[in-house]
Amino acid sequence: ARIETPGCSLCMGNQARVADKATVVSTSTRNFPNRLGTGANVFLASAELAAVAAIIGKLPTPAEYQDYAQKINATAADTYRYLNFHKMPQYTQKADEVIIQQAV
C-alpha cells in the first residue's frame, strides 16, 4: 500500500501514477480509464472506506465495513466536529470581524 499526500490528485500533480494494471482505492473525486495508471483498476471511495481498506488490505465486505463503521460512529461527534466550524467560536468570532466591501 502507498499513501499519497492529501489533496487533488493527478490534475494538480499531487499523486504519482500507479504501476500498470495495479488495483487502487482512491479518495479522488473522479476517475476514467488509465487516469491513475495504464490498465489500473481504480475504486473511488470515501475516506472511511479507504481507511478500512488500508487496514484490512482489501475492499471490505459490507459486514466488515459495518464493523469498522460502528467504531468510527462511536467517535463521530469529535471526529467530524470540523464540519460544524460555523458553530466554533474561533471561527464565528473571526467571521464577525470580516469587512465585506461593496463593488462601486
Secondary structure, DSSP 8 states (H G I E B T S, - for coil): -----SS--GGGT-S----TT-EEEE--S---TTSSSTT-EEEE--HHHHHHHHHHTS---HHHHHHHHHHHHHTHHHHTGGGGGGG-HHHHHHHHH-------
